[in-house]
Amino acid sequence: MNRKKDGMRYPSIDQLIEKTKSKYRLTVGVAKRARDISLPGAKVLVKNPVNKKSIGIALEEVHSGKIKIIDKVEKEASGKATE
């Protein structure tokens, strides 16, 4: 795994788009997760994150599979499947 520690080059956008299939979905989901990470007492889901800022940590969480970003339609469909 190539982890560069200068700026937000890790994980790369190409790696992240493979996980979400949409730049918009990635942007919104990561922004929400970064806001949660910024709260006092929030737990980071990746061990030894490369990034120091919440947005970079959220991107690492998506890349590692700890966070899955789904849209409202997928959420409703998964909820109906379990009922």
N, C-alpha and C positions, 0 to 999 in steps of 0.2 A: 504494500500500500504506500503510495507516494503522498506524504503529508508535508506540505510546505507551510512554514510558520510565518510567512510574510503576507499579511493582509487576508482577504477572504478568498483565497484561491483553493482552499480545501473545505469542503468537498466541491468539486467542479460542477458547474451548472448542467453539464451533460449527464453526469452521474445522478444528479437530483431529478432531472426531468424524466429519467427512466423510472423513477419511483412514483411520480405523480401524474405524468402524461400531460401536464399543463403548467405553464409558467405562472398563470394567474392563480391557480389553485395552490401552487407551491408558495407564492408570495403571501397570500392571505393566511394560509395555514401556519407558515413559519412566523409571521408577524404575531399571530395569536399565541403561539407557543413561546416566543421570545418575551412577550408581555408577562406570561405566567412565570417564566424563569426569573424575571426581574423582581418578582414579589419576595418580600422577606420570608425566609424559611423554605423557599422552593427547592425541590430536589432536581438535580441534573441526572438524566438517565444514561449518560455515557461516562465511562471511566476515563479519567485523564483527558479531558477535551483539549484539542489543539488551540481552539479559539478561546478568547477571554470574554468577549462580549456576548450578550444573550442571543443576539441574532445568529452569530456564528455557531454557538452551541446548539441552537434549535436546528440549524442546517445539518450539523453532525448527527443529531438524533434522528432526523429523517433519513439521512444516508445510511446509518447503521441499522435502520429498521425498528428502532425503539418507538418511533412515532409514525403513524400511518395517517396521511391526510386524505380524507374522503369528503365528498360534497354532500349537500343536503339530500339529494335524491338517493345516493348510496346509503346514507344513514337511515332514511326512512325505509328503504327496501330491506336492509339488514334487520331493522326492528320488527318489521312485519313477518320476516322469516322465522323469528324466534317466538312469536306469539302463538 
